[in-house]
Amino acid sequence: MEVESDSHIHMCWQVLCTRTKKWPLADIISTVEFNYSGDLLATGDKGGRVVIFQREQENKSRPHSRGEYNVYSTFQSHEPEFDYLKSLEIEEKINKIRWLPQQNAAHFLLSTNDKTIKLWKISERDKRAEGYNLKDEDGRLRDPFRITALRVPILKPMDLMVEASPRRIFANAHTYHINSISVNSDHETYLSADDLRINLWHLEVTDRSFNIVDIKPANMEELTEVITAAEFHPHQCNVFVYSSSKGTIRLCDMRSSALCDRHSKFFEEPEDPSSRSFFSEIISSISDVKFSHSGRYMMSRDYLSVKVWDLNMESRPLETHQVHEYLRSKLCSLYENDCIFDKFECCWNGSDSAIMTGSYNNFFRMFDRDTRRDVTLEASRESSRPRASLKPRKVCAGGKRKKDEISVDSLDFNKKILHTAWHPADSVIAVAATNNLYIFQDKIN
């Protein structure tokens, strides 16, 4: 199918590469994140490991071909811990990864589990020093009395080695589980959010943070909502938003007060009383909120839909895109198997003209904001041959099923795409399907 090259949602995305892990439980991918240039892609898993993929350089014989992503570095970020005061196990699972803008040859990223945030430095070494005075070439110390001449050490090339070293550890600041971290546009501070509080950190200070939001009531029995996600504005270092389990988004300005318990803007879509049900409050909970790259819009993901908000209009969303409306009739069974509590993420493309989010049966959905076209694609082992094209999928909610359609009753709810990422500049996407990572590119050649 021929598609115009300026369309943002082509019907012919192709597999760039697939990474499959062997151990099912510890290797379930829990976060996916491109760095600012898009040349590196980091994934975190339930086993506390971070795997970084690097994009290969363009092939000189085919200058327009785009390189695959290959493993660049793998390291253990977090280990399982035990809180003896509360008799609680702290999982090693990586909840979020956020890259810092690159300032020099090294790369830096923040990774967090439920309680502890770590700043990692990823650097390369391709030279080693030789010709020490006090050491032999094998590293053994020489007898100082036998040294009769001084040598000047020289640098010699060696095989490239990528080192990941922890530079800072930010701990003991969250009573509840951390669900979000976000680096500020000042590149000096970042926020971390748990169920009831949001803290502001300086990247150079590990032993203290500043509490900027606290929604914990004096009496916990009066608790009506929790914080589900938080993010800094991409350009205004004083502005951030956080979403709640009640389906609301609060925008806060740190210039107005030190403690941002009082929001500057409040985004909420009024509920239609005729469609209210037992599940209304659960499915309205926002699982992810993301600013657009321009900073003018933000996107929120609830259980059944993705909404795009204009920061200048608080009363209702600018756009509402249904992700899997056919599941509305299945909410009872989804509640019984706990799938209704799944937290799906969402992401923008580099020009803010298209958005992507995940669904069940290893489906993921893409929406073009300009043309209002949408497409459902599947990340599966069958279609994961390199350079194979993906075919759009359709789900039949009821009635007579067409040849290429899939019945809603045959969807596999154990196969779910919770984590997705879009390259900041190119039409390249990364999709995490349980313990498999799929990387697709738009086939425009």
Sine and cosine of phi, psi and omega as CSV:
sin_phi,cos_phi,sin_psi,cos_psi,sin_omega,cos_omega
0.00,0.00,0.84,-0.54,-0.01,-1.00
-0.99,0.15,0.72,-0.70,-0.01,-1.00
-0.76,-0.65,0.60,-0.80,0.05,-1.00
-0.87,0.50,0.63,-0.78,-0.10,-1.00
-0.95,0.32,-0.30,0.95,0.00,-1.00
-1.00,-0.04,0.01,1.00,0.05,-1.00
-0.97,0.23,0.61,-0.80,-0.12,-0.99
-1.00,0.00,-0.35,0.93,0.01,-1.00
-0.86,-0.51,1.00,-0.06,0.04,-1.00
-0.99,0.10,0.40,-0.92,0.05,-1.00
-1.00,0.08,-0.02,1.00,-0.10,-1.00
-0.80,-0.60,0.89,0.45,0.20,-0.98
-0.96,0.27,0.61,-0.79,-0.02,-1.00
-0.84,-0.55,0.42,-0.91,-0.02,-1.00
-0.96,0.29,0.82,-0.57,0.07,-1.00
-1.00,0.03,-0.75,0.67,0.12,-0.99
-0.25,-0.97,0.32,-0.95,-0.01,-1.00
-0.77,-0.64,0.71,-0.70,0.06,-1.00
-0.88,-0.48,0.84,-0.54,0.00,-1.00
-0.89,-0.46,0.71,-0.70,0.04,-1.00
-0.98,-0.22,0.38,-0.93,-0.18,-0.98
-1.00,-0.06,-0.57,0.82,-0.10,-0.99
-1.00,-0.10,0.88,-0.47,-0.22,-0.97
-0.91,0.41,-0.74,0.67,-0.20,-0.98
-0.98,0.22,-0.81,0.58,-0.05,-1.00
-0.93,0.37,-0.38,0.93,-0.09,-1.00
-0.99,-0.14,0.21,0.98,0.11,-0.99
-0.92,0.40,0.84,-0.55,-0.08,-1.00
-0.96,0.30,0.75,-0.66,-0.08,-1.00
-0.91,-0.42,-0.14,0.99,0.08,-1.00
-0.28,-0.96,0.52,-0.85,0.01,-1.00
-0.68,-0.74,0.72,-0.69,-0.07,-1.00
-0.44,-0.90,0.83,-0.55,0.17,-0.99
-0.98,0.22,0.49,-0.87,0.14,-0.99
-0.99,0.13,-0.02,-1.00,-0.15,-0.99
-0.90,0.44,-0.51,0.86,0.01,-1.00
-1.00,0.02,-0.36,0.93,-0.06,-1.00
1.00,0.07,-0.04,1.00,0.00,-1.00
-0.97,0.24,-0.36,0.93,0.03,-1.00
-0.86,-0.51,0.58,-0.81,0.03,-1.00
-0.75,-0.66,0.83,-0.55,-0.03,-1.00
-0.94,-0.33,0.66,-0.76,0.13,-0.99
-0.82,-0.58,0.59,-0.81,0.13,-0.99
-0.89,-0.45,0.46,-0.89,-0.03,-1.00
-0.75,-0.67,0.03,-1.00,-0.05,-1.00
-0.94,0.35,-0.30,0.95,0.02,-1.00
-1.00,0.07,0.11,0.99,0.03,-1.00
0.99,0.15,0.17,0.99,-0.02,-1.00
-1.00,-0.08,0.50,-0.86,0.14,-0.99
-0.89,-0.45,0.80,-0.60,0.07,-1.00
-0.90,-0.44,0.81,-0.59,-0.01,-1.00
-0.94,-0.35,0.77,-0.64,0.06,-1.00
-0.96,-0.29,0.61,-0.79,0.01,-1.00
-0.89,-0.45,0.66,-0.75,0.01,-1.00
-0.98,0.22,0.77,-0.64,0.03,-1.00
-0.93,0.36,0.49,-0.87,0.02,-1.00
-0.93,0.37,0.41,-0.91,0.00,-1.00
-0.89,0.45,0.60,-0.80,0.00,-1.00
-0.97,0.26,0.79,-0.61,-0.04,-1.00
-0.90,0.43,-0.54,0.84,0.01,-1.00
-0.95,0.31,-0.40,0.92,0.06,-1.00
-0.76,-0.65,0.99,0.13,-0.13,-0.99
-0.88,0.47,-0.40,0.91,-0.03,-1.00
-1.00,-0.05,-0.05,1.00,0.02,-1.00
-0.98,0.20,0.59,-0.81,-0.02,-1.00
-0.97,-0.26,0.71,-0.71,-0.16,-0.99
-0.96,0.28,0.39,-0.92,0.07,-1.00
-0.98,0.18,0.22,-0.98,0.08,-1.00
-0.98,-0.19,0.82,-0.58,0.03,-1.00
-0.86,-0.51,0.38,-0.93,-0.06,-1.00
-0.88,0.48,0.79,-0.61,-0.04,-1.00
-0.96,-0.29,-0.68,0.73,0.00,-1.00
-0.38,-0.93,0.58,-0.81,0.08,-1.00
-0.73,-0.68,0.75,-0.66,0.02,-1.00
-0.49,-0.87,0.41,-0.91,0.04,-1.00
-1.00,0.09,0.92,-0.40,-0.05,-1.00
-1.00,0.05,-0.73,0.68,-0.05,-1.00
-0.76,-0.65,0.50,-0.87,0.06,-1.00
-0.90,-0.43,0.42,-0.91,0.08,-1.00
-0.91,0.42,0.63,-0.78,-0.01,-1.00
-0.77,-0.64,0.14,-0.99,0.03,-1.00
-0.69,-0.72,0.81,-0.58,0.04,-1.00
-1.00,0.02,0.97,-0.25,-0.09,-1.00
-0.95,0.31,-0.45,0.89,0.01,-1.00
-0.94,0.34,-0.58,0.81,-0.04,-1.00
-0.95,-0.31,0.02,1.00,-0.03,-1.00
0.79,0.61,0.76,0.65,-0.02,-1.00
-0.82,-0.57,0.68,-0.74,0.13,-0.99
-0.99,0.14,0.70,-0.71,0.05,-1.00
-0.96,-0.29,0.91,-0.42,-0.05,-1.00
-0.92,0.40,0.44,-0.90,0.06,-1.00
-1.00,0.07,-0.11,0.99,-0.07,-1.00
-0.80,0.61,0.73,-0.68,0.03,-1.00
-0.99,0.14,0.91,-0.42,-0.01,-1.00
-0.99,0.15,-0.65,0.76,-0.04,-1.00
-0.50,-0.87,0.50,-0.87,0.15,-0.99
-0.79,-0.62,0.71,-0.70,0.09,-1.00
-0.71,-0.70,0.78,-0.62,0.02,-1.00
-0.99,0.13,0.51,-0.86,0.17,-0.98
-0.99,-0.11,0.52,-0.85,0.06,-1.00
-0.84,0.54,0.65,-0.76,-0.05,-1.00
-0.96,0.27,0.79,-0.62,-0.01,-1.00
-0.95,-0.32,-0.40,0.92,-0.02,-1.00
-0.53,-0.85,-0.37,-0.93,-0.07,-1.00
-0.92,0.39,-0.43,0.90,-0.02,-1.00
-1.00,0.06,0.33,-0.95,0.08,-1.00
-0.91,-0.41,0.53,-0.85,0.02,-1.00
-0.79,-0.61,0.63,-0.78,0.09,-1.00
-0.60,-0.80,0.45,-0.89,0.11,-0.99
-0.97,-0.23,0.71,-0.71,0.10,-1.00
-0.75,-0.66,0.55,-0.83,-0.04,-1.00
-0.63,-0.77,0.57,-0.82,0.24,-0.97
-0.97,-0.24,-0.48,-0.88,-0.06,-1.00
-0.92,0.39,-0.46,0.89,-0.16,-0.99
-0.80,-0.60,-0.51,0.86,-0.19,-0.98
-0.85,-0.53,0.74,-0.67,0.05,-1.00
-0.96,-0.28,0.67,-0.74,0.00,-1.00
-0.80,-0.60,0.62,-0.78,0.11,-0.99
-0.98,-0.21,0.86,-0.51,-0.05,-1.00
-0.94,-0.35,0.62,-0.78,0.12,-0.99
-0.95,-0.32,0.81,-0.59,0.03,-1.00
-0.92,-0.38,0.91,-0.42,-0.08,-1.00
-0.74,-0.67,0.33,-0.94,-0.01,-1.00
-0.94,-0.33,0.55,-0.83,0.13,-0.99
-0.76,-0.65,0.86,-0.51,0.05,-1.00
-0.80,-0.60,0.20,0.98,0.06,-1.00
-0.68,-0.73,0.50,-0.87,0.08,-1.00
-0.71,-0.70,0.49,-0.87,-0.03,-1.00
-1.00,0.08,0.68,-0.73,0.06,-1.00
-0.74,-0.67,0.43,-0.90,0.04,-1.00
1.00,-0.04,0.62,0.78,0.06,-1.00
-0.94,0.34,0.42,-0.91,0.02,-1.00
-1.00,0.09,-0.64,0.77,-0.11,-0.99
-0.99,-0.14,-0.01,1.00,-0.01,-1.00
-0.76,-0.65,0.55,-0.83,0.17,-0.99
-0.97,0.24,0.11,-0.99,-0.01,-1.00
-0.91,0.42,-0.43,0.90,0.01,-1.00
-1.00,0.03,0.06,1.00,0.10,-0.99
0.99,-0.14,-0.13,0.99,-0.01,-1.00
-0.97,0.23,0.59,-0.81,-0.01,-1.00
-0.94,0.33,0.63,-0.78,0.03,-1.00
-0.99,-0.10,0.42,-0.91,0.05,-1.00
-0.94,0.34,0.88,-0.48,-0.05,-1.00
-0.84,0.54,-0.48,0.88,-0.04,-1.00
-0.96,0.27,-0.27,0.96,0.00,-1.00
-1.00,-0.04,-0.12,0.99,-0.01,-1.00
-0.98,0.18,0.89,-0.46,-0.06,-1.00
-0.94,-0.35,-0.18,0.98,-0.02,-1.00
-0.54,-0.84,0.46,-0.89,0.03,-1.00
-1.00,-0.09,0.66,-0.75,0.04,-1.00
-0.91,-0.42,0.47,-0.88,0.11,-0.99
-0.99,-0.15,0.89,-0.45,0.01,-1.00
-0.87,0.48,0.53,-0.85,0.02,-1.00
-0.82,-0.57,0.40,-0.91,0.03,-1.00
-1.00,-0.09,0.77,-0.64,0.03,-1.00
-0.86,-0.51,0.58,-0.81,0.00,-1.00
-0.91,0.42,0.52,-0.86,0.05,-1.00
-0.62,-0.79,0.17,-0.99,0.06,-1.00
-0.88,0.47,0.63,-0.77,-0.04,-1.00
-0.87,0.50,0.76,-0.65,0.03,-1.00
-0.80,-0.60,0.79,-0.62,0.02,-1.00
-0.98,-0.20,0.84,-0.55,-0.03,-1.00
-0.93,-0.36,0.69,-0.72,0.12,-0.99
-0.90,-0.43,0.87,-0.50,-0.05,-1.00
-0.78,-0.63,0.69,-0.72,0.03,-1.00
-0.97,0.25,0.81,-0.58,-0.02,-1.00
-0.98,-0.19,-0.52,0.85,0.02,-1.00
-0.59,-0.81,0.53,-0.85,0.11,-0.99
-0.78,-0.62,0.88,-0.48,-0.03,-1.00
-0.96,-0.28,0.96,-0.28,-0.13,-0.99
-0.74,-0.67,0.14,-0.99,0.15,-0.99
0.87,0.48,0.56,0.83,0.00,-1.00
-0.87,-0.50,-0.13,0.99,-0.06,-1.00
-0.82,-0.57,0.81,-0.59,0.08,-1.00
-0.98,0.17,-0.54,0.84,-0.04,-1.00
-0.94,-0.33,0.06,-1.00,-0.13,-0.99
-0.96,0.28,0.75,-0.67,0.03,-1.00
-0.95,0.32,0.80,-0.60,0.04,-1.00
-0.93,-0.37,-0.27,0.96,-0.06,-1.00
-0.54,-0.84,0.56,-0.83,0.28,-0.96
-0.71,-0.70,0.55,-0.83,-0.03,-1.00
-0.51,-0.86,0.80,-0.60,-0.02,-1.00
-1.00,0.10,0.71,-0.70,-0.02,-1.00
-0.97,0.25,0.36,-0.93,0.01,-1.00
-0.96,0.29,-0.20,0.98,0.10,-0.99
-0.98,0.20,-0.14,0.99,0.05,-1.00
0.89,0.46,0.26,0.97,0.02,-1.00
-0.89,-0.46,-0.43,0.90,-0.07,-1.00
-0.81,-0.58,0.28,-0.96,0.11,-0.99
-0.48,-0.88,0.32,-0.95,0.04,-1.00
-0.92,-0.39,0.44,-0.90,0.13,-0.99
-0.73,-0.69,0.69,-0.73,-0.08,-1.00
-0.83,-0.56,0.65,-0.76,0.19,-0.98
-0.87,-0.49,-0.28,-0.96,-0.10,-0.99
-0.88,0.48,-0.54,0.84,-0.13,-0.99
-0.81,-0.58,-0.20,0.98,-0.07,-1.00
-0.66,-0.76,0.45,-0.89,0.13,-0.99
-0.82,-0.57,0.78,-0.63,-0.02,-1.00
-0.92,-0.39,0.55,-0.83,0.06,-1.00
-0.95,-0.33,0.79,-0.61,-0.04,-1.00
-0.90,-0.44,0.46,-0.89,0.27,-0.96
-0.98,-0.18,0.68,-0.73,-0.08,-1.00
-0.89,0.45,-0.33,0.94,-0.01,-1.00
-0.99,-0.11,-0.14,0.99,-0.10,-0.99
-0.88,-0.47,0.88,-0.47,-0.08,-1.00
-0.98,-0.22,-0.33,0.94,-0.16,-0.99
-1.00,-0.09,-0.01,1.00,0.07,-1.00
-0.42,-0.91,0.49,-0.87,0.08,-1.00
-0.69,-0.73,0.23,-0.97,-0.04,-1.00
-0.93,-0.36,0.81,-0.59,-0.01,-1.00
-0.99,0.17,0.90,-0.43,-0.06,-1.00
-0.96,-0.26,-0.32,0.95,0.10,-0.99
-0.64,-0.77,0.73,-0.68,0.06,-1.00
-0.61,-0.79,0.95,-0.30,-0.02,-1.00
-0.96,-0.27,0.22,0.97,0.00,-1.00
-0.94,0.33,0.84,-0.55,0.02,-1.00
-0.97,0.23,0.35,-0.94,0.03,-1.00
-0.87,0.49,-0.60,0.80,0.06,-1.00
-0.92,-0.38,0.90,-0.43,-0.07,-1.00
-0.89,0.46,-0.32,0.95,0.05,-1.00
-0.94,0.34,-0.28,0.96,0.02,-1.00
-1.00,-0.01,0.06,1.00,-0.01,-1.00
-0.92,0.40,0.81,-0.58,-0.03,-1.00
-0.89,-0.46,-0.30,0.95,-0.02,-1.00
-0.44,-0.90,0.32,-0.95,0.05,-1.00
-0.76,-0.65,0.36,-0.93,0.05,-1.00
-0.98,0.20,0.74,-0.67,-0.05,-1.00
-0.94,-0.34,-0.47,0.88,0.00,-1.00
-0.32,-0.95,0.43,-0.90,0.02,-1.00
-0.51,-0.86,0.54,-0.84,0.00,-1.00
-0.42,-0.91,0.60,-0.80,0.10,-0.99
-0.97,0.23,0.49,-0.87,0.14,-0.99
-0.91,0.42,0.62,-0.79,-0.08,-1.00
-0.93,0.37,-0.33,0.94,-0.07,-1.00
-0.81,-0.59,-0.49,0.87,-0.04,-1.00
-0.99,-0.16,0.94,-0.33,-0.16,-0.99
-0.94,0.33,-0.20,0.98,-0.02,-1.00
-0.99,-0.12,-0.06,1.00,-0.12,-0.99
-0.92,-0.39,0.70,-0.71,0.13,-0.99
-0.55,-0.83,0.29,-0.96,0.06,-1.00
-0.81,-0.59,0.42,-0.91,0.19,-0.98
-0.61,-0.79,0.56,-0.83,-0.04,-1.00
-0.96,-0.28,0.27,-0.96,-0.06,-1.00
-0.76,-0.65,0.20,-0.98,0.03,-1.00
-0.96,0.30,-0.11,0.99,0.06,-1.00
-1.00,-0.06,0.10,0.99,0.03,-1.00
0.99,0.14,0.34,0.94,0.00,-1.00
-0.93,-0.36,0.39,-0.92,0.05,-1.00
-0.79,-0.61,0.75,-0.66,0.03,-1.00
-0.91,-0.41,0.77,-0.64,0.08,-1.00
-0.98,-0.21,0.78,-0.63,-0.07,-1.00
-0.86,-0.50,0.55,-0.83,0.04,-1.00
-0.87,-0.49,0.90,-0.43,-0.06,-1.00
-0.95,0.32,-0.14,0.99,0.07,-1.00
-0.98,0.21,-0.41,0.91,-0.09,-1.00
-0.97,0.23,-0.60,0.80,0.04,-1.00
-0.31,-0.95,0.38,-0.92,-0.02,-1.00
-0.94,0.35,-0.67,0.75,0.06,-1.00
-0.98,-0.19,0.90,-0.43,-0.15,-0.99
-1.00,-0.01,0.69,0.73,0.06,-1.00
-0.93,0.36,-0.43,0.90,0.08,-1.00
-0.99,-0.16,0.87,-0.50,-0.08,-1.00
-0.99,0.17,0.33,-0.94,0.09,-1.00
-1.00,0.00,-0.58,0.82,0.03,-1.00
-0.67,-0.75,0.48,-0.88,-0.08,-1.00
-0.72,-0.69,0.90,-0.44,-0.07,-1.00
-0.96,-0.29,0.85,-0.53,0.01,-1.00
-0.41,-0.91,0.69,-0.72,0.09,-1.00
-1.00,-0.06,0.81,-0.58,0.01,-1.00
-0.87,0.49,0.65,-0.76,-0.03,-1.00
-0.99,0.12,0.64,-0.77,0.07,-1.00
-0.98,0.19,0.91,-0.41,-0.06,-1.00
-0.86,0.51,-0.47,0.88,-0.06,-1.00
-0.95,0.33,-0.39,0.92,-0.04,-1.00
-0.98,-0.21,0.15,0.99,-0.03,-1.00
-0.94,0.35,0.65,-0.76,0.02,-1.00
-0.56,-0.83,-0.02,-1.00,0.03,-1.00
-0.86,0.51,-0.50,0.87,-0.10,-1.00
-1.00,-0.07,-0.02,1.00,-0.13,-0.99
-0.83,0.56,-0.71,0.70,-0.06,-1.00
-0.93,0.37,-0.59,0.81,-0.02,-1.00
-0.93,0.37,-0.73,0.68,-0.10,-1.00
-0.98,0.21,-0.24,0.97,0.05,-1.00
-1.00,0.09,-0.20,0.98,0.02,-1.00
-0.87,0.49,0.75,-0.66,-0.04,-1.00
-1.00,0.05,0.81,-0.58,-0.03,-1.00
-0.99,-0.11,-0.33,0.95,-0.01,-1.00
-0.41,-0.91,0.57,-0.82,0.10,-1.00
-0.68,-0.73,0.72,-0.69,-0.06,-1.00
-0.64,-0.76,0.75,-0.66,0.15,-0.99
-0.96,0.30,0.52,-0.85,0.17,-0.99
-0.95,0.31,0.31,-0.95,-0.01,-1.00
-0.88,0.48,-0.54,0.84,-0.01,-1.00
-0.96,0.28,-0.41,0.91,-0.04,-1.00
1.00,0.06,-0.02,1.00,-0.03,-1.00
-0.99,0.13,-0.53,0.85,-0.08,-1.00
-0.86,-0.52,0.24,-0.97,0.20,-0.98
-0.61,-0.79,0.40,-0.92,-0.07,-1.00
-0.84,-0.54,0.65,-0.76,0.06,-1.00
-0.81,-0.59,0.57,-0.82,0.01,-1.00
-0.89,-0.46,0.86,-0.51,0.19,-0.98
-0.95,-0.30,-0.20,-0.98,-0.17,-0.99
-0.92,0.39,-0.62,0.79,-0.10,-0.99
-0.95,-0.30,-0.22,0.98,-0.14,-0.99
-0.53,-0.85,0.23,-0.97,0.16,-0.99
-0.88,-0.47,0.73,-0.68,-0.01,-1.00
-0.86,-0.51,0.66,-0.75,0.07,-1.00
-0.95,-0.33,0.80,-0.60,-0.04,-1.00
-0.92,-0.38,0.62,-0.78,0.19,-0.98
-1.00,-0.01,0.78,-0.63,-0.05,-1.00
-0.88,0.48,-0.31,0.95,0.00,-1.00
-1.00,-0.06,0.07,1.00,-0.02,-1.00
-0.70,-0.71,0.96,-0.29,-0.10,-1.00
-1.00,-0.02,-0.33,0.94,-0.20,-0.98
-0.96,0.29,-0.54,0.84,-0.03,-1.00
-0.38,-0.93,0.35,-0.94,0.01,-1.00
-0.95,0.30,0.46,-0.89,0.05,-1.00
-0.95,0.32,-0.63,0.77,-0.01,-1.00
-0.65,-0.76,0.55,-0.83,0.15,-0.99
-0.77,-0.64,0.85,-0.53,-0.01,-1.00
-0.92,-0.40,0.85,-0.52,0.03,-1.00
-0.98,0.22,0.81,-0.59,-0.05,-1.00
-1.00,0.04,-0.81,0.59,0.04,-1.00
-0.55,-0.83,0.93,0.36,-0.02,-1.00
-0.88,0.48,-0.42,0.91,0.00,-1.00
-0.90,0.43,-0.20,0.98,0.02,-1.00
-1.00,0.09,-0.11,0.99,-0.05,-1.00
-0.86,0.51,-0.56,0.83,0.01,-1.00
-0.98,0.20,-0.13,0.99,-0.05,-1.00
-0.95,-0.30,0.17,0.99,-0.12,-0.99
-0.87,0.50,-0.54,0.84,-0.02,-1.00
-0.90,0.44,-0.75,0.66,0.00,-1.00
-0.94,0.34,-0.54,0.84,0.06,-1.00
-0.93,0.38,-0.51,0.86,0.07,-1.00
-0.94,0.33,-0.63,0.78,-0.04,-1.00
-0.93,0.36,-0.56,0.83,0.01,-1.00
-0.99,-0.11,0.20,0.98,0.08,-1.00
0.94,0.35,0.08,1.00,0.01,-1.00
-0.92,0.40,-0.41,0.91,-0.04,-1.00
-0.90,0.43,-0.26,0.97,0.02,-1.00
-0.99,-0.12,0.09,1.00,0.04,-1.00
-0.88,0.47,0.61,-0.79,-0.05,-1.00
-0.94,-0.35,0.98,-0.18,0.00,-1.00
-1.00,0.07,0.63,-0.78,0.07,-1.00
-0.99,-0.16,0.20,-0.98,0.02,-1.00
-0.61,-0.79,0.30,-0.95,-0.02,-1.00
-0.45,-0.89,0.41,-0.91,0.05,-1.00
-0.99,-0.13,0.43,-0.90,0.22,-0.97
-0.99,0.14,0.05,-1.00,-0.15,-0.99
-0.90,0.43,-0.46,0.89,-0.03,-1.00
-0.98,-0.20,0.11,0.99,0.01,-1.00
0.91,0.42,0.28,0.96,-0.05,-1.00
-1.00,-0.08,-0.19,0.98,0.01,-1.00
-0.61,-0.79,0.45,-0.89,0.01,-1.00
-0.74,-0.67,0.37,-0.93,-0.06,-1.00
-0.62,-0.79,0.57,-0.82,0.09,-1.00
-0.42,-0.91,0.22,-0.98,-0.10,-0.99
-0.98,-0.18,0.16,-0.99,0.02,-1.00
-0.50,-0.86,-0.31,-0.95,-0.01,-1.00
-1.00,-0.07,0.13,-0.99,-0.02,-1.00
0.89,0.46,0.44,0.90,-0.08,-1.00
0.88,0.48,0.45,0.89,0.10,-0.99
-1.00,0.05,0.52,-0.85,0.21,-0.98
-0.69,-0.73,0.52,-0.85,-0.14,-0.99
-0.91,-0.40,0.63,-0.78,0.04,-1.00
-0.80,-0.61,0.69,-0.73,-0.05,-1.00
-0.81,-0.59,0.79,-0.62,0.08,-1.00
-1.00,-0.03,0.87,-0.49,-0.07,-1.00
-0.96,0.27,-0.42,0.91,-0.03,-1.00
-0.98,0.18,-0.77,0.64,-0.08,-1.00
-1.00,-0.04,-0.18,0.98,-0.07,-1.00
0.87,0.49,0.40,0.92,0.13,-0.99
-1.00,0.09,0.44,-0.90,0.09,-1.00
-0.60,-0.80,0.34,-0.94,-0.02,-1.00
-0.55,-0.83,0.57,-0.82,0.10,-1.00
-0.94,-0.33,0.81,-0.58,0.02,-1.00
-0.84,-0.54,0.34,-0.94,-0.05,-1.00
-0.85,-0.53,0.75,-0.66,0.11,-0.99
-0.99,-0.12,0.97,-0.24,-0.07,-1.00
-0.67,-0.74,0.37,-0.93,0.01,-1.00
-0.91,0.42,-0.51,0.86,-0.03,-1.00
-0.91,0.41,-0.56,0.83,-0.06,-1.00
-0.98,-0.22,0.33,0.95,-0.12,-0.99
-0.99,-0.14,0.32,0.95,0.11,-0.99
-0.93,0.37,0.65,-0.76,0.00,-1.00
-0.82,0.57,0.70,-0.72,0.03,-1.00
0.93,0.37,0.14,0.99,0.09,-1.00
-0.96,0.28,0.58,-0.81,-0.02,-1.00
-1.00,0.00,0.57,-0.82,0.04,-1.00
-1.00,0.01,0.63,-0.78,0.05,-1.00
-0.97,-0.23,0.66,-0.75,0.05,-1.00
-0.86,0.50,0.61,-0.79,0.02,-1.00
-0.92,-0.38,0.46,-0.89,0.03,-1.00
-0.73,-0.69,0.60,-0.80,0.00,-1.00
-0.94,-0.34,0.74,-0.67,0.03,-1.00
-1.00,-0.09,0.87,-0.49,-0.05,-1.00
-0.99,0.12,-0.42,0.91,-0.01,-1.00
0.00,-1.00,0.13,-0.99,-0.01,-1.00
0.97,0.23,-0.40,-0.92,-0.06,-1.00
-0.98,0.18,0.76,-0.65,-0.04,-1.00
-1.00,-0.02,0.73,-0.68,0.05,-1.00
-0.98,0.20,0.13,-0.99,-0.13,-0.99
-0.87,0.50,-0.72,0.69,-0.10,-0.99
-1.00,-0.02,0.02,1.00,-0.06,-1.00
-1.00,0.04,0.39,-0.92,0.03,-1.00
-0.92,-0.39,0.72,-0.69,0.01,-1.00
-0.95,0.30,0.61,-0.79,0.01,-1.00
-0.89,0.45,-0.42,0.91,0.00,-1.00
-0.97,0.26,-0.31,0.95,-0.03,-1.00
-0.98,-0.18,0.12,0.99,0.03,-1.00
-0.93,0.36,0.62,-0.79,0.03,-1.00
-0.99,-0.11,0.94,-0.34,-0.05,-1.00
-0.99,0.15,-0.11,0.99,0.11,-0.99
-0.99,0.16,-0.37,0.93,0.07,-1.00
-1.00,-0.10,0.94,-0.33,-0.08,-1.00
-0.65,-0.76,0.59,-0.80,0.04,-1.00
-0.95,-0.30,0.98,-0.19,-0.01,-1.00
-1.00,-0.05,-0.47,0.88,-0.16,-0.99
-0.85,-0.53,0.82,-0.57,0.03,-1.00
-0.69,-0.73,0.37,-0.93,0.05,-1.00
-0.51,-0.86,0.57,-0.82,-0.01,-1.00
-0.87,-0.49,0.73,-0.68,0.03,-1.00
-0.82,0.58,0.67,-0.74,-0.07,-1.00
-0.92,0.40,-0.29,0.96,-0.04,-1.00
-0.77,-0.63,-0.64,0.77,-0.11,-0.99
-0.98,-0.18,0.19,-0.98,0.06,-1.00
-1.00,0.08,0.93,0.38,0.05,-1.00
-0.78,-0.62,0.75,-0.67,-0.01,-1.00
-0.80,-0.60,0.47,-0.89,0.08,-1.00
-0.85,-0.52,0.73,-0.69,-0.08,-1.00
-0.76,-0.64,0.81,-0.58,0.02,-1.00
-0.98,-0.18,0.90,-0.44,0.03,-1.00
-0.91,-0.42,0.99,-0.11,-0.06,-1.00
0.84,0.54,-0.95,-0.31,-0.01,-1.00
-0.95,-0.31,0.35,0.94,0.08,-1.00
-0.90,-0.43,0.65,-0.76,0.09,-1.00
-0.92,-0.38,0.84,-0.54,0.04,-1.00
-0.94,-0.35,0.70,-0.71,0.06,-1.00
-0.85,-0.53,0.85,-0.52,-0.03,-1.00
-0.89,-0.45,0.45,-0.89,0.14,-0.99
-0.76,-0.65,0.43,-0.91,0.01,-1.00
-0.96,0.29,0.79,-0.61,-0.07,-1.00
-1.00,0.01,1.00,-0.08,-0.02,-1.00
-0.94,-0.34,-0.07,1.00,0.00,-1.00
-0.99,0.14,0.00,0.00,0.00,0.00
